[in-house]
């Protein structure tokens, strides 16, 4: 990757954060953010001449050069977003393979059919939870974000439940689908903690509802070191 984008350790720098501008910022905003920051940190203007300020000014100038050039900005932003592993609060984005669905729930998601044979109570009794999320000790200290997929129902946009003979929803008025739910695992979540979510109060969007009423998630911390307190 171009060294223009990276720090000494080879990690990509978030110039949007350095300049304190949103990803969609117009050039005008980037320009004024740059001018304001330079006024604060440039030794010739601030009167201070510290090593820290020099580094800061260097970053501000590098960031400005990248973000003000359309082609460079596009190339940089693509790279930044593809390498982003944590949000602005420092929470890690967990890869899909850290989420383990209970067997019947996995069936439910893949077949999109609600298996009446295995009730949720039965599932909880057998597996102890609907979903298990594995996090590292570092993630448990800093917090993590997981996206889990759950069966849901969407209002039929063809008949809105008004047509018994609708061939999109078979007259049911709703179409089975799968929706994503964001799970925030807050810092210092201990191994073996449960997160219970009332799905009656969470909707993927105003046309969609989750098929389950409750969701129980178990957090398992993998690795030997224990979270610090
Ligand atoms: Zn319909």
py3Dmol code that shows the C-alpha trace and the ligand (Angstrom):
import py3Dmol

protein = """\
ATOM      1  CA  UNK A   1       0.000   0.000   0.000  1.00  0.00           C
ATOM      2  CA  UNK A   2       1.173   3.544  -0.727  1.00  0.00           C
ATOM      3  CA  UNK A   3       3.279   4.836   2.168  1.00  0.00           C
ATOM      4  CA  UNK A   4       1.527   8.225   1.844  1.00  0.00           C
ATOM      5  CA  UNK A   5      -1.469   6.615   3.574  1.00  0.00           C
ATOM      6  CA  UNK A   6       0.387   4.796   6.327  1.00  0.00           C
ATOM      7  CA  UNK A   7       2.098   5.516   9.635  1.00  0.00           C
ATOM      8  CA  UNK A   8       5.567   4.230  10.646  1.00  0.00           C
ATOM      9  CA  UNK A   9       4.116   0.824  11.507  1.00  0.00           C
ATOM     10  CA  UNK A  10       2.420   0.440   8.136  1.00  0.00           C
ATOM     11  CA  UNK A  11      -1.121   1.006   9.468  1.00  0.00           C
ATOM     12  CA  UNK A  12      -3.405   3.117   7.314  1.00  0.00           C
ATOM     13  CA  UNK A  13      -4.057   6.565   8.822  1.00  0.00           C
ATOM     14  CA  UNK A  14      -7.617   7.865   9.048  1.00  0.00           C
ATOM     15  CA  UNK A  15      -7.201  11.316   7.484  1.00  0.00           C
ATOM     16  CA  UNK A  16     -10.899  12.018   7.942  1.00  0.00           C
ATOM     17  CA  UNK A  17     -10.298  11.699  11.645  1.00  0.00           C
ATOM     18  CA  UNK A  18      -7.124  13.825  11.489  1.00  0.00           C
ATOM     19  CA  UNK A  19      -9.008  16.622   9.688  1.00  0.00           C
ATOM     20  CA  UNK A  20     -12.172  15.925  11.674  1.00  0.00           C
ATOM     21  CA  UNK A  21     -14.450  15.833   8.618  1.00  0.00           C
ATOM     22  CA  UNK A  22     -17.131  13.295   7.628  1.00  0.00           C
ATOM     23  CA  UNK A  23     -16.512  10.769   4.815  1.00  0.00           C
ATOM     24  CA  UNK A  24     -18.873  12.621   2.525  1.00  0.00           C
ATOM     25  CA  UNK A  25     -17.363  16.046   3.239  1.00  0.00           C
ATOM     26  CA  UNK A  26     -17.341  18.558   0.362  1.00  0.00           C
ATOM     27  CA  UNK A  27     -14.011  20.079  -0.703  1.00  0.00           C
ATOM     28  CA  UNK A  28     -15.003  23.417   0.826  1.00  0.00           C
ATOM     29  CA  UNK A  29     -15.357  21.827   4.270  1.00  0.00           C
ATOM     30  CA  UNK A  30     -12.057  19.980   3.905  1.00  0.00           C
ATOM     31  CA  UNK A  31     -10.353  23.242   2.946  1.00  0.00           C
ATOM     32  CA  UNK A  32     -11.738  25.172   5.925  1.00  0.00           C
ATOM     33  CA  UNK A  33     -11.009  22.299   8.335  1.00  0.00           C
ATOM     34  CA  UNK A  34      -7.429  22.291   7.062  1.00  0.00           C
ATOM     35  CA  UNK A  35      -7.024  26.074   7.505  1.00  0.00           C
ATOM     36  CA  UNK A  36      -8.441  25.977  11.040  1.00  0.00           C
ATOM     37  CA  UNK A  37      -6.189  23.120  12.123  1.00  0.00           C
ATOM     38  CA  UNK A  38      -3.092  24.688  10.618  1.00  0.00           C
ATOM     39  CA  UNK A  39      -3.835  27.886  12.552  1.00  0.00           C
ATOM     40  CA  UNK A  40      -3.981  25.863  15.761  1.00  0.00           C
ATOM     41  CA  UNK A  41      -0.920  23.672  15.256  1.00  0.00           C
ATOM     42  CA  UNK A  42       1.534  25.390  12.937  1.00  0.00           C
ATOM     43  CA  UNK A  43       4.522  26.635  15.011  1.00  0.00           C
ATOM     44  CA  UNK A  44       4.800  29.835  12.939  1.00  0.00           C
ATOM     45  CA  UNK A  45       1.254  30.747  13.910  1.00  0.00           C
ATOM     46  CA  UNK A  46       0.749  29.073  17.295  1.00  0.00           C
ATOM     47  CA  UNK A  47       4.126  30.270  18.599  1.00  0.00           C
ATOM     48  CA  UNK A  48       4.740  26.802  20.088  1.00  0.00           C
ATOM     49  CA  UNK A  49       7.394  24.579  18.562  1.00  0.00           C
ATOM     50  CA  UNK A  50       6.963  21.106  19.973  1.00  0.00           C
ATOM     51  CA  UNK A  51       7.825  17.800  18.299  1.00  0.00           C
ATOM     52  CA  UNK A  52       4.228  16.664  18.782  1.00  0.00           C
ATOM     53  CA  UNK A  53       2.837  19.711  16.984  1.00  0.00           C
ATOM     54  CA  UNK A  54       5.277  19.189  14.104  1.00  0.00           C
ATOM     55  CA  UNK A  55       4.047  15.625  13.656  1.00  0.00           C
ATOM     56  CA  UNK A  56       0.463  16.786  13.839  1.00  0.00           C
ATOM     57  CA  UNK A  57       1.062  19.464  11.180  1.00  0.00           C
ATOM     58  CA  UNK A  58       2.739  16.878   8.955  1.00  0.00           C
ATOM     59  CA  UNK A  59      -0.318  14.602   9.262  1.00  0.00           C
ATOM     60  CA  UNK A  60      -2.736  17.473   8.592  1.00  0.00           C
ATOM     61  CA  UNK A  61      -0.848  18.446   5.429  1.00  0.00           C
ATOM     62  CA  UNK A  62      -0.595  14.837   4.212  1.00  0.00           C
ATOM     63  CA  UNK A  63      -4.277  14.288   4.877  1.00  0.00           C
ATOM     64  CA  UNK A  64      -5.256  17.486   3.127  1.00  0.00           C
ATOM     65  CA  UNK A  65      -3.230  16.612   0.019  1.00  0.00           C
ATOM     66  CA  UNK A  66      -4.963  13.239  -0.204  1.00  0.00           C
ATOM     67  CA  UNK A  67      -8.520  14.373   0.507  1.00  0.00           C
ATOM     68  CA  UNK A  68      -8.453  17.449  -1.734  1.00  0.00           C
ATOM     69  CA  UNK A  69      -7.406  15.448  -4.823  1.00  0.00           C
ATOM     70  CA  UNK A  70     -10.411  13.578  -6.281  1.00  0.00           C
ATOM     71  CA  UNK A  71      -8.515  10.606  -7.700  1.00  0.00           C
ATOM     72  CA  UNK A  72      -6.247  10.233  -4.691  1.00  0.00           C
ATOM     73  CA  UNK A  73      -9.171  10.573  -2.291  1.00  0.00           C
ATOM     74  CA  UNK A  74     -11.149   7.872  -4.059  1.00  0.00           C
ATOM     75  CA  UNK A  75      -8.229   5.468  -4.040  1.00  0.00           C
ATOM     76  CA  UNK A  76      -7.421   6.224  -0.400  1.00  0.00           C
ATOM     77  CA  UNK A  77     -11.012   5.960   0.888  1.00  0.00           C
ATOM     78  CA  UNK A  78     -11.478   2.585  -0.774  1.00  0.00           C
ATOM     79  CA  UNK A  79      -8.368   1.300   0.966  1.00  0.00           C
ATOM     80  CA  UNK A  80      -9.282   2.859   4.310  1.00  0.00           C
ATOM     81  CA  UNK A  81     -12.755   1.331   4.393  1.00  0.00           C
ATOM     82  CA  UNK A  82     -11.567  -2.105   3.315  1.00  0.00           C
ATOM     83  CA  UNK A  83      -8.998  -2.250   6.113  1.00  0.00           C
ATOM     84  CA  UNK A  84     -11.199  -0.772   8.807  1.00  0.00           C
ATOM     85  CA  UNK A  85     -11.543  -3.240  11.649  1.00  0.00           C
ATOM     86  CA  UNK A  86     -13.052  -1.042  14.333  1.00  0.00           C
ATOM     87  CA  UNK A  87     -15.580   1.776  14.647  1.00  0.00           C
ATOM     88  CA  UNK A  88     -15.000   5.334  15.914  1.00  0.00           C
ATOM     89  CA  UNK A  89     -15.425   4.162  19.539  1.00  0.00           C
ATOM     90  CA  UNK A  90     -12.680   1.552  19.118  1.00  0.00           C
ATOM     91  CA  UNK A  91     -15.131  -1.392  18.991  1.00  0.00           C
ATOM     92  CA  UNK A  92     -13.861  -4.215  16.754  1.00  0.00           C
ATOM     93  CA  UNK A  93     -15.940  -5.473  13.855  1.00  0.00           C
ATOM     94  CA  UNK A  94     -16.114  -9.240  14.259  1.00  0.00           C
ATOM     95  CA  UNK A  95     -15.791 -11.515  11.218  1.00  0.00           C
ATOM     96  CA  UNK A  96     -18.696 -13.847  10.444  1.00  0.00           C
ATOM     97  CA  UNK A  97     -16.827 -16.952  11.564  1.00  0.00           C
ATOM     98  CA  UNK A  98     -16.966 -15.765  15.191  1.00  0.00           C
ATOM     99  CA  UNK A  99     -20.721 -16.154  15.288  1.00  0.00           C
ATOM    100  CA  UNK A 100     -22.146 -19.580  15.953  1.00  0.00           C
ATOM    101  CA  UNK A 101     -25.856 -20.101  15.488  1.00  0.00           C
ATOM    102  CA  UNK A 102     -27.634 -22.919  17.300  1.00  0.00           C
ATOM    103  CA  UNK A 103     -28.352 -25.716  14.815  1.00  0.00           C
ATOM    104  CA  UNK A 104     -32.072 -25.138  14.531  1.00  0.00           C
ATOM    105  CA  UNK A 105     -31.630 -21.389  14.166  1.00  0.00           C
ATOM    106  CA  UNK A 106     -29.109 -21.953  11.369  1.00  0.00           C
ATOM    107  CA  UNK A 107     -31.695 -24.141   9.648  1.00  0.00           C
ATOM    108  CA  UNK A 108     -34.239 -21.412  10.149  1.00  0.00           C
ATOM    109  CA  UNK A 109     -32.002 -18.825   8.487  1.00  0.00           C
ATOM    110  CA  UNK A 110     -30.877 -20.976   5.574  1.00  0.00           C
ATOM    111  CA  UNK A 111     -34.177 -22.613   4.707  1.00  0.00           C
ATOM    112  CA  UNK A 112     -36.203 -19.538   5.717  1.00  0.00           C
ATOM    113  CA  UNK A 113     -38.780 -21.881   7.145  1.00  0.00           C
ATOM    114  CA  UNK A 114     -39.849 -21.902  10.734  1.00  0.00           C
ATOM    115  CA  UNK A 115     -39.334 -25.396  12.038  1.00  0.00           C
ATOM    116  CA  UNK A 116     -42.234 -26.177  14.325  1.00  0.00           C
ATOM    117  CA  UNK A 117     -40.574 -29.377  15.467  1.00  0.00           C
ATOM    118  CA  UNK A 118     -38.000 -27.586  17.577  1.00  0.00           C
ATOM    119  CA  UNK A 119     -39.417 -24.861  19.764  1.00  0.00           C
ATOM    120  CA  UNK A 120     -37.234 -22.053  21.031  1.00  0.00           C
ATOM    121  CA  UNK A 121     -37.571 -23.290  24.609  1.00  0.00           C
ATOM    122  CA  UNK A 122     -36.243 -26.631  23.437  1.00  0.00           C
ATOM    123  CA  UNK A 123     -33.402 -24.939  21.575  1.00  0.00           C
ATOM    124  CA  UNK A 124     -32.395 -22.888  24.626  1.00  0.00           C
ATOM    125  CA  UNK A 125     -32.561 -26.024  26.784  1.00  0.00           C
ATOM    126  CA  UNK A 126     -30.345 -27.948  24.376  1.00  0.00           C
ATOM    127  CA  UNK A 127     -27.824 -25.267  23.379  1.00  0.00           C
ATOM    128  CA  UNK A 128     -28.176 -22.735  26.197  1.00  0.00           C
ATOM    129  CA  UNK A 129     -28.537 -19.836  23.735  1.00  0.00           C
ATOM    130  CA  UNK A 130     -29.647 -18.937  20.228  1.00  0.00           C
ATOM    131  CA  UNK A 131     -26.302 -17.528  19.185  1.00  0.00           C
ATOM    132  CA  UNK A 132     -22.808 -17.738  20.606  1.00  0.00           C
ATOM    133  CA  UNK A 133     -20.247 -15.041  19.813  1.00  0.00           C
ATOM    134  CA  UNK A 134     -16.536 -15.641  20.277  1.00  0.00           C
ATOM    135  CA  UNK A 135     -14.317 -12.694  21.161  1.00  0.00           C
ATOM    136  CA  UNK A 136     -10.638 -12.341  22.039  1.00  0.00           C
ATOM    137  CA  UNK A 137      -9.525 -10.913  25.414  1.00  0.00           C
ATOM    138  CA  UNK A 138      -8.535  -7.678  23.617  1.00  0.00           C
ATOM    139  CA  UNK A 139     -11.984  -7.383  22.028  1.00  0.00           C
ATOM    140  CA  UNK A 140     -13.620  -8.039  25.379  1.00  0.00           C
ATOM    141  CA  UNK A 141     -11.655  -5.143  26.882  1.00  0.00           C
ATOM    142  CA  UNK A 142     -12.269  -2.722  24.031  1.00  0.00           C
ATOM    143  CA  UNK A 143     -15.724  -3.760  22.888  1.00  0.00           C
ATOM    144  CA  UNK A 144     -16.875  -5.420  19.678  1.00  0.00           C
ATOM    145  CA  UNK A 145     -19.632  -5.295  17.104  1.00  0.00           C
ATOM    146  CA  UNK A 146     -21.171  -8.354  15.475  1.00  0.00           C
ATOM    147  CA  UNK A 147     -23.788  -8.574  12.749  1.00  0.00           C
ATOM    148  CA  UNK A 148     -26.077 -11.552  13.088  1.00  0.00           C
ATOM    149  CA  UNK A 149     -28.651 -12.705  10.588  1.00  0.00           C
ATOM    150  CA  UNK A 150     -32.123 -13.613  11.754  1.00  0.00           C
ATOM    151  CA  UNK A 151     -35.313 -14.768  10.077  1.00  0.00           C
ATOM    152  CA  UNK A 152     -37.790 -11.948   9.540  1.00  0.00           C
ATOM    153  CA  UNK A 153     -41.010 -11.121   7.714  1.00  0.00           C
ATOM    154  CA  UNK A 154     -41.473  -8.268   5.298  1.00  0.00           C
ATOM    155  CA  UNK A 155     -44.840  -6.760   4.366  1.00  0.00           C
ATOM    156  CA  UNK A 156     -45.791  -7.777   0.795  1.00  0.00           C
ATOM    157  CA  UNK A 157     -45.246  -4.671  -1.341  1.00  0.00           C
ATOM    158  CA  UNK A 158     -47.516  -5.992  -4.075  1.00  0.00           C
ATOM    159  CA  UNK A 159     -50.749  -6.458  -2.126  1.00  0.00           C
ATOM    160  CA  UNK A 160     -49.995  -5.176   1.408  1.00  0.00           C
ATOM    161  CA  UNK A 161     -51.983  -8.165   2.639  1.00  0.00           C
ATOM    162  CA  UNK A 162     -55.089  -7.038   0.761  1.00  0.00           C
ATOM    163  CA  UNK A 163     -55.156  -9.742  -1.906  1.00  0.00           C
ATOM    164  CA  UNK A 164     -55.920 -13.324  -0.878  1.00  0.00           C
ATOM    165  CA  UNK A 165     -54.793 -14.499  -4.304  1.00  0.00           C
ATOM    166  CA  UNK A 166     -51.533 -12.491  -4.455  1.00  0.00           C
ATOM    167  CA  UNK A 167     -48.925 -14.750  -6.040  1.00  0.00           C
ATOM    168  CA  UNK A 168     -45.997 -12.954  -4.431  1.00  0.00           C
ATOM    169  CA  UNK A 169     -47.017 -13.633  -0.825  1.00  0.00           C
ATOM    170  CA  UNK A 170     -49.578 -16.399  -1.492  1.00  0.00           C
ATOM    171  CA  UNK A 171     -52.183 -14.239   0.164  1.00  0.00           C
ATOM    172  CA  UNK A 172     -50.371 -14.176   3.501  1.00  0.00           C
ATOM    173  CA  UNK A 173     -49.454 -10.491   3.193  1.00  0.00           C
ATOM    174  CA  UNK A 174     -45.919 -11.063   4.382  1.00  0.00           C
ATOM    175  CA  UNK A 175     -42.794 -12.538   2.829  1.00  0.00           C
ATOM    176  CA  UNK A 176     -40.210 -14.515   4.804  1.00  0.00           C
ATOM    177  CA  UNK A 177     -36.735 -12.982   4.622  1.00  0.00           C
ATOM    178  CA  UNK A 178     -33.499 -12.624   6.581  1.00  0.00           C
ATOM    179  CA  UNK A 179     -32.464  -9.399   8.315  1.00  0.00           C
ATOM    180  CA  UNK A 180     -29.276  -8.220   9.920  1.00  0.00           C
ATOM    181  CA  UNK A 181     -29.114  -7.219  13.574  1.00  0.00           C
ATOM    182  CA  UNK A 182     -26.221  -5.233  15.028  1.00  0.00           C
ATOM    183  CA  UNK A 183     -24.993  -6.496  18.380  1.00  0.00           C
ATOM    184  CA  UNK A 184     -22.801  -4.208  20.471  1.00  0.00           C
ATOM    185  CA  UNK A 185     -20.616  -6.019  22.965  1.00  0.00           C
ATOM    186  CA  UNK A 186     -19.552  -3.344  25.407  1.00  0.00           C
ATOM    187  CA  UNK A 187     -16.047  -3.113  26.883  1.00  0.00           C
ATOM    188  CA  UNK A 188     -15.336  -5.430  29.810  1.00  0.00           C
ATOM    189  CA  UNK A 189     -17.985  -7.985  28.903  1.00  0.00           C
ATOM    190  CA  UNK A 190     -16.981 -11.110  30.813  1.00  0.00           C
ATOM    191  CA  UNK A 191     -16.665 -14.641  29.455  1.00  0.00           C
ATOM    192  CA  UNK A 192     -19.964 -16.472  29.752  1.00  0.00           C
ATOM    193  CA  UNK A 193     -22.119 -13.315  29.846  1.00  0.00           C
ATOM    194  CA  UNK A 194     -25.505 -13.402  28.184  1.00  0.00           C
ATOM    195  CA  UNK A 195     -27.100 -10.661  26.145  1.00  0.00           C
ATOM    196  CA  UNK A 196     -30.867 -10.976  25.968  1.00  0.00           C
ATOM    197  CA  UNK A 197     -32.604  -9.004  23.271  1.00  0.00           C
ATOM    198  CA  UNK A 198     -36.315  -8.300  23.120  1.00  0.00           C
ATOM    199  CA  UNK A 199     -36.906  -8.521  19.367  1.00  0.00           C
ATOM    200  CA  UNK A 200     -40.433  -7.135  19.730  1.00  0.00           C
ATOM    201  CA  UNK A 201     -38.801  -3.729  20.273  1.00  0.00           C
ATOM    202  CA  UNK A 202     -36.286  -3.946  17.424  1.00  0.00           C
ATOM    203  CA  UNK A 203     -37.271  -3.753  13.772  1.00  0.00           C
ATOM    204  CA  UNK A 204     -34.927  -4.066  10.785  1.00  0.00           C
ATOM    205  CA  UNK A 205     -37.049  -1.390   9.059  1.00  0.00           C
ATOM    206  CA  UNK A 206     -40.659  -0.249   9.218  1.00  0.00           C
ATOM    207  CA  UNK A 207     -41.868  -2.934   6.801  1.00  0.00           C
ATOM    208  CA  UNK A 208     -40.058  -5.807   8.478  1.00  0.00           C
ATOM    209  CA  UNK A 209     -40.276  -7.629  11.802  1.00  0.00           C
ATOM    210  CA  UNK A 210     -38.138 -10.397  13.250  1.00  0.00           C
ATOM    211  CA  UNK A 211     -39.835 -13.776  13.505  1.00  0.00           C
ATOM    212  CA  UNK A 212     -38.472 -14.544  16.953  1.00  0.00           C
ATOM    213  CA  UNK A 213     -39.650 -12.621  20.000  1.00  0.00           C
ATOM    214  CA  UNK A 214     -36.481 -12.994  22.041  1.00  0.00           C
ATOM    215  CA  UNK A 215     -32.856 -13.668  21.357  1.00  0.00           C
ATOM    216  CA  UNK A 216     -30.289 -14.987  23.802  1.00  0.00           C
ATOM    217  CA  UNK A 217     -26.632 -14.488  22.947  1.00  0.00           C
ATOM    218  CA  UNK A 218     -23.757 -16.003  24.871  1.00  0.00           C
ATOM    219  CA  UNK A 219     -20.401 -14.250  24.838  1.00  0.00           C
ATOM    220  CA  UNK A 220     -17.409 -16.552  24.995  1.00  0.00           C
ATOM    221  CA  UNK A 221     -13.955 -15.068  25.462  1.00  0.00           C
ATOM    222  CA  UNK A 222     -11.362 -17.192  23.691  1.00  0.00           C
ATOM    223  CA  UNK A 223      -7.677 -17.263  24.627  1.00  0.00           C
ATOM    224  CA  UNK A 224      -6.007 -17.623  27.973  1.00  0.00           C
ATOM    225  CA  UNK A 225      -5.572 -14.153  29.456  1.00  0.00           C
ATOM    226  CA  UNK A 226      -8.487 -12.891  31.508  1.00  0.00           C
ATOM    227  CA  UNK A 227     -10.061  -9.460  30.928  1.00  0.00           C
ATOM    228  CA  UNK A 228      -8.451  -6.771  33.098  1.00  0.00           C
ATOM    229  CA  UNK A 229     -10.406  -5.026  35.828  1.00  0.00           C
TER     230      UNK A 229
END
"""
ligand_1 = """\
1
ZN
Zn -49.012 -10.066 -1.517
"""
view = py3Dmol.view(width=600, height=400)
view.addModel(protein, "pdb")
view.setStyle({"model": 0}, {"cartoon": {"style": "trace"}})
view.addModel(ligand_1, "xyz")
view.setStyle({"model": 1}, {"stick": {}})
view.zoomTo()
view.show()
